[in-house]
Amino acid sequence: MYRFAKSAVNISSQAARQVRHGSSAPQDFHHKYGTGVMVGGAVFCTAIWSYVLTQTGITWNLSPIGKVMPKQWREAEE
């Protein structure tokens, strides 16, 4: 158990050092690809919701006004 705990602490300290001193990923990743990833995500989201709204046949009951009719009162049984 001691070796496991020691290795876990060692791994976490190595990860902290990588974050502080720069990781193995290039620092300009977001600058190079950030806009493309955001636009791709927006296009994907729009395409999926367009499909869901138009092709799935879901009835979207947005407003109950004029659609819900009250039930008739039942007479009290005596």
Biopython code that builds the backbone (N, CA, C, O; Angstrom):
import numpy as np
from Bio.PDB.StructureBuilder import StructureBuilder

atoms = [
    (1, "MET", "N", (0.829, -1.192, 0.000)),
    (1, "MET", "CA", (0.000, 0.000, 0.000)),
    (1, "MET", "C", (0.871, 1.253, 0.000)),
    (1, "MET", "O", (0.533, 2.263, -0.616)),
    (2, "TYR", "N", (2.001, 1.166, 0.704)),
    (2, "TYR", "CA", (2.881, 2.323, 0.778)),
    (2, "TYR", "C", (3.426, 2.682, -0.600)),
    (2, "TYR", "O", (3.493, 3.857, -0.962)),
    (3, "ARG", "N", (3.822, 1.644, -1.381)),
    (3, "ARG", "CA", (4.354, 1.906, -2.722)),
    (3, "ARG", "C", (3.294, 2.533, -3.620)),
    (3, "ARG", "O", (3.589, 3.430, -4.410)),
    (4, "PHE", "N", (2.051, 2.053, -3.492)),
    (4, "PHE", "CA", (0.960, 2.608, -4.299)),
    (4, "PHE", "C", (0.740, 4.086, -3.986)),
    (4, "PHE", "O", (0.616, 4.903, -4.898)),
    (5, "ALA", "N", (0.693, 4.430, -2.701)),
    (5, "ALA", "CA", (0.486, 5.826, -2.302)),
    (5, "ALA", "C", (1.649, 6.687, -2.756)),
    (5, "ALA", "O", (1.445, 7.810, -3.216)),
    (6, "LYS", "N", (2.872, 6.173, -2.633)),
    (6, "LYS", "CA", (4.042, 6.942, -3.041)),
    (6, "LYS", "C", (4.021, 7.196, -4.547)),
    (6, "LYS", "O", (4.338, 8.300, -4.990)),
    (7, "SER", "N", (3.652, 6.192, -5.335)),
    (7, "SER", "CA", (3.595, 6.389, -6.787)),
    (7, "SER", "C", (2.457, 7.327, -7.179)),
    (7, "SER", "O", (2.588, 8.091, -8.136)),
    (8, "ALA", "N", (1.345, 7.277, -6.450)),
    (8, "ALA", "CA", (0.233, 8.188, -6.753)),
    (8, "ALA", "C", (0.640, 9.630, -6.501)),
    (8, "ALA", "O", (0.313, 10.511, -7.297)),
    (9, "VAL", "N", (1.343, 9.884, -5.415)),
    (9, "VAL", "CA", (1.810, 11.239, -5.118)),
    (9, "VAL", "C", (2.819, 11.682, -6.166)),
    (9, "VAL", "O", (2.812, 12.836, -6.594)),
    (10, "ASN", "N", (3.694, 10.756, -6.581)),
    (10, "ASN", "CA", (4.697, 11.085, -7.579)),
    (10, "ASN", "C", (4.040, 11.453, -8.913)),
    (10, "ASN", "O", (4.462, 12.401, -9.575)),
    (11, "ILE", "N", (3.012, 10.705, -9.301)),
    (11, "ILE", "CA", (2.318, 10.994, -10.560)),
    (11, "ILE", "C", (1.629, 12.351, -10.494)),
    (11, "ILE", "O", (1.674, 13.115, -11.458)),
    (12, "SER", "N", (0.993, 12.655, -9.367)),
    (12, "SER", "CA", (0.306, 13.948, -9.265)),
    (12, "SER", "C", (1.295, 15.100, -9.253)),
    (12, "SER", "O", (0.992, 16.164, -9.792)),
    (13, "SER", "N", (2.463, 14.925, -8.659)),
    (13, "SER", "CA", (3.451, 16.006, -8.666)),
    (13, "SER", "C", (4.035, 16.188, -10.058)),
    (13, "SER", "O", (4.341, 17.310, -10.461)),
    (14, "GLN", "N", (4.195, 15.083, -10.805)),
    (14, "GLN", "CA", (4.660, 15.205, -12.183)),
    (14, "GLN", "C", (3.637, 15.944, -13.030)),
    (14, "GLN", "O", (4.005, 16.762, -13.873)),
    (15, "ALA", "N", (2.356, 15.665, -12.813)),
    (15, "ALA", "CA", (1.310, 16.348, -13.568)),
    (15, "ALA", "C", (1.297, 17.833, -13.247)),
    (15, "ALA", "O", (1.119, 18.665, -14.136)),
    (16, "ALA", "N", (1.485, 18.164, -11.979)),
    (16, "ALA", "CA", (1.514, 19.576, -11.598)),
    (16, "ALA", "C", (2.714, 20.271, -12.225)),
    (16, "ALA", "O", (2.601, 21.414, -12.666)),
    (17, "ARG", "N", (3.860, 19.600, -12.271)),
    (17, "ARG", "CA", (5.032, 20.204, -12.894)),
    (17, "ARG", "C", (4.804, 20.413, -14.384)),
    (17, "ARG", "O", (5.234, 21.426, -14.935)),
    (18, "GLN", "N", (4.132, 19.470, -15.048)),
    (18, "GLN", "CA", (3.858, 19.622, -16.472)),
    (18, "GLN", "C", (2.964, 20.816, -16.727)),
    (18, "GLN", "O", (3.173, 21.556, -17.689)),
    (19, "VAL", "N", (1.965, 21.012, -15.871)),
    (19, "VAL", "CA", (1.049, 22.142, -16.062)),
    (19, "VAL", "C", (1.792, 23.450, -15.850)),
    (19, "VAL", "O", (1.598, 24.405, -16.601)),
    (20, "ARG", "N", (2.638, 23.496, -14.836)),
    (20, "ARG", "CA", (3.366, 24.732, -14.545)),
    (20, "ARG", "C", (4.378, 25.076, -15.624)),
    (20, "ARG", "O", (4.505, 26.241, -16.001)),
    (21, "HIS", "N", (5.095, 24.088, -16.123)),
    (21, "HIS", "CA", (6.199, 24.352, -17.043)),
    (21, "HIS", "C", (5.823, 24.083, -18.495)),
    (21, "HIS", "O", (6.699, 24.031, -19.359)),
    (22, "GLY", "N", (4.550, 23.913, -18.772)),
    (22, "GLY", "CA", (4.124, 23.643, -20.138)),
    (22, "GLY", "C", (3.986, 22.157, -20.370)),
    (22, "GLY", "O", (4.880, 21.379, -20.036)),
    (23, "SER", "N", (2.886, 21.773, -20.932)),
    (23, "SER", "CA", (2.651, 20.356, -21.172)),
    (23, "SER", "C", (3.261, 19.956, -22.504)),
    (23, "SER", "O", (3.902, 20.762, -23.180)),
    (24, "SER", "N", (3.053, 18.705, -22.866)),
    (24, "SER", "CA", (3.621, 18.216, -24.114)),
    (24, "SER", "C", (2.837, 18.733, -25.324)),
    (24, "SER", "O", (3.347, 18.704, -26.444)),
    (25, "ALA", "N", (1.604, 19.204, -25.113)),
    (25, "ALA", "CA", (0.813, 19.754, -26.213)),
    (25, "ALA", "C", (1.344, 21.145, -26.564)),
    (25, "ALA", "O", (1.788, 21.876, -25.678)),
    (26, "PRO", "N", (1.304, 21.513, -27.823)),
    (26, "PRO", "CA", (1.781, 22.844, -28.194)),
    (26, "PRO", "C", (0.905, 23.941, -27.565)),
    (26, "PRO", "O", (-0.302, 23.766, -27.395)),
    (27, "GLN", "N", (1.529, 25.052, -27.231)),
    (27, "GLN", "CA", (0.819, 26.133, -26.545)),
    (27, "GLN", "C", (-0.119, 26.903, -27.476)),
    (27, "GLN", "O", (-1.029, 27.581, -26.999)),
    (28, "ASP", "N", (0.081, 26.812, -28.779)),
    (28, "ASP", "CA", (-0.756, 27.575, -29.704)),
    (28, "ASP", "C", (-1.912, 26.753, -30.276)),
    (28, "ASP", "O", (-2.474, 27.108, -31.312)),
    (29, "PHE", "N", (-2.270, 25.650, -29.598)),
    (29, "PHE", "CA", (-3.349, 24.793, -30.097)),
    (29, "PHE", "C", (-4.657, 25.564, -30.216)),
    (29, "PHE", "O", (-5.325, 25.494, -31.248)),
    (30, "HIS", "N", (-5.031, 26.299, -29.168)),
    (30, "HIS", "CA", (-6.295, 27.037, -29.187)),
    (30, "HIS", "C", (-6.258, 28.151, -30.223)),
    (30, "HIS", "O", (-7.268, 28.445, -30.860)),
    (31, "HIS", "N", (-5.117, 28.757, -30.386)),
    (31, "HIS", "CA", (-4.998, 29.830, -31.376)),
    (31, "HIS", "C", (-5.159, 29.275, -32.787)),
    (31, "HIS", "O", (-5.771, 29.911, -33.645)),
    (32, "LYS", "N", (-4.607, 28.083, -33.023)),
    (32, "LYS", "CA", (-4.672, 27.495, -34.357)),
    (32, "LYS", "C", (-6.035, 26.878, -34.658)),
    (32, "LYS", "O", (-6.566, 27.054, -35.755)),
    (33, "TYR", "N", (-6.606, 26.155, -33.690)),
    (33, "TYR", "CA", (-7.778, 25.339, -33.976)),
    (33, "TYR", "C", (-9.042, 25.767, -33.238)),
    (33, "TYR", "O", (-10.105, 25.194, -33.476)),
    (34, "GLY", "N", (-8.961, 26.743, -32.362)),
    (34, "GLY", "CA", (-10.100, 27.113, -31.520)),
    (34, "GLY", "C", (-11.324, 27.533, -32.312)),
    (34, "GLY", "O", (-12.430, 27.073, -32.028)),
    (35, "THR", "N", (-11.145, 28.398, -33.300)),
    (35, "THR", "CA", (-12.276, 28.883, -34.084)),
    (35, "THR", "C", (-12.906, 27.746, -34.879)),
    (35, "THR", "O", (-14.131, 27.645, -34.953)),
    (36, "GLY", "N", (-12.088, 26.902, -35.467)),
    (36, "GLY", "CA", (-12.618, 25.778, -36.244)),
    (36, "GLY", "C", (-13.409, 24.813, -35.382)),
    (36, "GLY", "O", (-14.450, 24.307, -35.801)),
    (37, "VAL", "N", (-12.916, 24.557, -34.173)),
    (37, "VAL", "CA", (-13.628, 23.653, -33.266)),
    (37, "VAL", "C", (-14.962, 24.262, -32.859)),
    (37, "VAL", "O", (-15.973, 23.562, -32.812)),
    (38, "MET", "N", (-14.977, 25.559, -32.565)),
    (38, "MET", "CA", (-16.225, 26.227, -32.177)),
    (38, "MET", "C", (-17.230, 26.237, -33.335)),
    (38, "MET", "O", (-18.411, 25.956, -33.127)),
    (39, "VAL", "N", (-16.783, 26.551, -34.524)),
    (39, "VAL", "CA", (-17.684, 26.580, -35.685)),
    (39, "VAL", "C", (-18.188, 25.172, -35.989)),
    (39, "VAL", "O", (-19.370, 24.989, -36.282)),
    (40, "GLY", "N", (-17.315, 24.190, -35.921)),
    (40, "GLY", "CA", (-17.736, 22.802, -36.150)),
    (40, "GLY", "C", (-18.768, 22.350, -35.137)),
    (40, "GLY", "O", (-19.728, 21.666, -35.492)),
    (41, "GLY", "N", (-18.583, 22.725, -33.876)),
    (41, "GLY", "CA", (-19.552, 22.369, -32.840)),
    (41, "GLY", "C", (-20.891, 23.045, -33.066)),
    (41, "GLY", "O", (-21.942, 22.431, -32.881)),
    (42, "ALA", "N", (-20.856, 24.312, -33.467)),
    (42, "ALA", "CA", (-22.101, 25.029, -33.724)),
    (42, "ALA", "C", (-22.849, 24.427, -34.913)),
    (42, "ALA", "O", (-24.073, 24.293, -34.874)),
    (43, "VAL", "N", (-22.127, 24.067, -35.959)),
    (43, "VAL", "CA", (-22.759, 23.446, -37.140)),
    (43, "VAL", "C", (-23.350, 22.092, -36.763)),
    (43, "VAL", "O", (-24.469, 21.775, -37.166)),
    (44, "PHE", "N", (-22.623, 21.301, -36.005)),
    (44, "PHE", "CA", (-23.110, 19.995, -35.577)),
    (44, "PHE", "C", (-24.368, 20.141, -34.731)),
    (44, "PHE", "O", (-25.348, 19.428, -34.949)),
    (45, "CYS", "N", (-24.350, 21.049, -33.780)),
    (45, "CYS", "CA", (-25.504, 21.260, -32.900)),
    (45, "CYS", "C", (-26.722, 21.723, -33.706)),
    (45, "CYS", "O", (-27.833, 21.234, -33.497)),
    (46, "THR", "N", (-26.508, 22.659, -34.616)),
    (46, "THR", "CA", (-27.607, 23.148, -35.460)),
    (46, "THR", "C", (-28.167, 22.027, -36.326)),
    (46, "THR", "O", (-29.382, 21.920, -36.486)),
    (47, "ALA", "N", (-27.304, 21.200, -36.880)),
    (47, "ALA", "CA", (-27.770, 20.103, -37.734)),
    (47, "ALA", "C", (-28.588, 19.092, -36.935)),
    (47, "ALA", "O", (-29.635, 18.642, -37.399)),
    (48, "ILE", "N", (-28.130, 18.738, -35.759)),
    (48, "ILE", "CA", (-28.857, 17.762, -34.942)),
    (48, "ILE", "C", (-30.214, 18.308, -34.536)),
    (48, "ILE", "O", (-31.221, 17.610, -34.654)),
    (49, "TRP", "N", (-30.257, 19.559, -34.054)),
    (49, "TRP", "CA", (-31.546, 20.126, -33.633)),
    (49, "TRP", "C", (-32.484, 20.326, -34.824)),
    (49, "TRP", "O", (-33.697, 20.177, -34.682)),
    (50, "SER", "N", (-31.942, 20.660, -35.989)),
    (50, "SER", "CA", (-32.792, 20.774, -37.183)),
    (50, "SER", "C", (-33.438, 19.435, -37.499)),
    (50, "SER", "O", (-34.626, 19.377, -37.817)),
    (51, "TYR", "N", (-32.672, 18.368, -37.414)),
    (51, "TYR", "CA", (-33.215, 17.033, -37.647)),
    (51, "TYR", "C", (-34.276, 16.696, -36.607)),
    (51, "TYR", "O", (-35.352, 16.209, -36.954)),
    (52, "VAL", "N", (-33.985, 16.948, -35.348)),
    (52, "VAL", "CA", (-34.931, 16.609, -34.279)),
    (52, "VAL", "C", (-36.231, 17.382, -34.461)),
    (52, "VAL", "O", (-37.312, 16.809, -34.325)),
    (53, "LEU", "N", (-36.144, 18.662, -34.762)),
    (53, "LEU", "CA", (-37.343, 19.485, -34.873)),
    (53, "LEU", "C", (-38.186, 19.162, -36.104)),
    (53, "LEU", "O", (-39.408, 19.301, -36.069)),
    (54, "THR", "N", (-37.545, 18.731, -37.194)),
    (54, "THR", "CA", (-38.297, 18.554, -38.437)),
    (54, "THR", "C", (-38.608, 17.106, -38.795)),
    (54, "THR", "O", (-39.619, 16.858, -39.452)),
    (55, "GLN", "N", (-37.798, 16.156, -38.401)),
    (55, "GLN", "CA", (-37.935, 14.803, -38.907)),
    (55, "GLN", "C", (-38.419, 13.763, -37.914)),
    (55, "GLN", "O", (-38.838, 12.684, -38.332)),
    (56, "THR", "N", (-38.382, 14.036, -36.629)),
    (56, "THR", "CA", (-38.693, 12.988, -35.665)),
    (56, "THR", "C", (-40.177, 12.828, -35.415)),
    (56, "THR", "O", (-40.586, 11.809, -34.859)),
    (57, "GLY", "N", (-41.000, 13.783, -35.798)),
    (57, "GLY", "CA", (-42.432, 13.655, -35.618)),
    (57, "GLY", "C", (-42.900, 13.925, -34.196)),
    (57, "GLY", "O", (-44.003, 13.528, -33.819)),
    (58, "ILE", "N", (-42.081, 14.590, -33.415)),
    (58, "ILE", "CA", (-42.480, 14.916, -32.043)),
    (58, "ILE", "C", (-43.507, 16.041, -32.093)),
    (58, "ILE", "O", (-43.321, 17.031, -32.800)),
    (59, "THR", "N", (-44.585, 15.881, -31.343)),
    (59, "THR", "CA", (-45.571, 16.950, -31.221)),
    (59, "THR", "C", (-45.142, 17.841, -30.081)),
    (59, "THR", "O", (-45.013, 17.389, -28.943)),
    (60, "TRP", "N", (-44.922, 19.094, -30.380)),
    (60, "TRP", "CA", (-44.286, 19.984, -29.423)),
    (60, "TRP", "C", (-45.264, 20.782, -28.586)),
    (60, "TRP", "O", (-44.788, 21.745, -27.985)),
    (61, "ASN", "N", (-46.497, 20.543, -28.459)),
    (61, "ASN", "CA", (-47.479, 21.221, -27.602)),
    (61, "ASN", "C", (-46.934, 22.457, -26.893)),
    (61, "ASN", "O", (-46.764, 22.456, -25.674)),
    (62, "LEU", "N", (-46.664, 23.498, -27.653)),
    (62, "LEU", "CA", (-46.044, 24.684, -27.075)),
    (62, "LEU", "C", (-47.010, 25.497, -26.229)),
    (62, "LEU", "O", (-46.602, 26.076, -25.222)),
    (63, "SER", "N", (-48.289, 25.558, -26.614)),
    (63, "SER", "CA", (-49.250, 26.339, -25.858)),
    (63, "SER", "C", (-50.543, 25.543, -25.710)),
    (63, "SER", "O", (-51.090, 25.070, -26.706)),
    (64, "PRO", "N", (-51.033, 25.391, -24.503)),
    (64, "PRO", "CA", (-52.266, 24.635, -24.315)),
    (64, "PRO", "C", (-53.525, 25.470, -24.557)),
    (64, "PRO", "O", (-54.631, 24.936, -24.482)),
    (65, "ILE", "N", (-53.385, 26.759, -24.845)),
    (65, "ILE", "CA", (-54.557, 27.629, -25.015)),
    (65, "ILE", "C", (-55.338, 27.174, -26.239)),
    (65, "ILE", "O", (-54.784, 27.049, -27.331)),
    (66, "GLY", "N", (-56.618, 26.932, -26.049)),
    (66, "GLY", "CA", (-57.482, 26.495, -27.124)),
    (66, "GLY", "C", (-57.440, 25.000, -27.373)),
    (66, "GLY", "O", (-58.215, 24.497, -28.187)),
    (67, "LYS", "N", (-56.572, 24.285, -26.707)),
    (67, "LYS", "CA", (-56.460, 22.850, -26.920)),
    (67, "LYS", "C", (-57.003, 22.056, -25.740)),
    (67, "LYS", "O", (-57.448, 20.921, -25.911)),
    (68, "VAL", "N", (-56.971, 22.635, -24.555)),
    (68, "VAL", "CA", (-57.418, 21.936, -23.363)),
    (68, "VAL", "C", (-58.851, 22.353, -23.077)),
    (68, "VAL", "O", (-59.145, 23.538, -22.920)),
    (69, "MET", "N", (-59.717, 21.393, -23.011)),
    (69, "MET", "CA", (-61.121, 21.674, -22.731)),
    (69, "MET", "C", (-61.451, 21.129, -21.345)),
    (69, "MET", "O", (-61.063, 20.008, -21.015)),
    (70, "PRO", "N", (-62.154, 21.900, -20.539)),
    (70, "PRO", "CA", (-62.501, 21.405, -19.202)),
    (70, "PRO", "C", (-63.530, 20.272, -19.290)),
    (70, "PRO", "O", (-64.368, 20.242, -20.191)),
    (71, "LYS", "N", (-63.446, 19.360, -18.351)),
    (71, "LYS", "CA", (-64.404, 18.258, -18.305)),
    (71, "LYS", "C", (-65.713, 18.747, -17.694)),
    (71, "LYS", "O", (-65.732, 19.682, -16.893)),
    (72, "GLN", "N", (-66.786, 18.107, -18.081)),
    (72, "GLN", "CA", (-68.085, 18.440, -17.494)),
    (72, "GLN", "C", (-68.134, 17.991, -16.042)),
    (72, "GLN", "O", (-67.574, 16.956, -15.680)),
    (73, "TRP", "N", (-68.819, 18.791, -15.203)),
    (73, "TRP", "CA", (-68.966, 18.424, -13.811)),
    (73, "TRP", "C", (-69.895, 17.222, -13.697)),
    (73, "TRP", "O", (-70.906, 17.129, -14.394)),
    (74, "ARG", "N", (-69.540, 16.323, -12.821)),
    (74, "ARG", "CA", (-70.446, 15.212, -12.559)),
    (74, "ARG", "C", (-71.406, 15.636, -11.462)),
    (74, "ARG", "O", (-71.035, 16.331, -10.516)),
    (75, "GLU", "N", (-72.624, 15.207, -11.611)),
    (75, "GLU", "CA", (-73.607, 15.503, -10.554)),
    (75, "GLU", "C", (-73.309, 14.618, -9.369)),
    (75, "GLU", "O", (-72.935, 13.454, -9.516)),
    (76, "ALA", "N", (-73.478, 15.182, -8.204)),
    (76, "ALA", "CA", (-73.256, 14.402, -6.973)),
    (76, "ALA", "C", (-74.301, 13.306, -6.882)),
    (76, "ALA", "O", (-75.489, 13.555, -7.084)),
    (77, "GLU", "N", (-73.860, 12.096, -6.580)),
    (77, "GLU", "CA", (-74.792, 10.973, -6.463)),
    (77, "GLU", "C", (-75.390, 10.993, -5.058)),
    (77, "GLU", "O", (-74.684, 11.146, -4.062)),
    (78, "GLU", "N", (-76.675, 10.839, -5.012)),
    (78, "GLU", "CA", (-77.354, 10.866, -3.725)),
    (78, "GLU", "C", (-77.960, 9.538, -3.385)),
    (78, "GLU", "O", (-78.572, 9.392, -2.327)),
]
sb = StructureBuilder()
sb.init_structure("model")
sb.init_model(0)
sb.init_chain("A")
sb.init_seg("    ")
for serial, (resi, resn, name, xyz) in enumerate(atoms, 1):
    if name == "N":
        sb.init_residue(resn, " ", resi, " ")
    sb.init_atom(name, np.array(xyz, "f"), 0.0, 1.0, " ", f" {name:<3s}", serial, name[0])
structure = sb.get_structure()
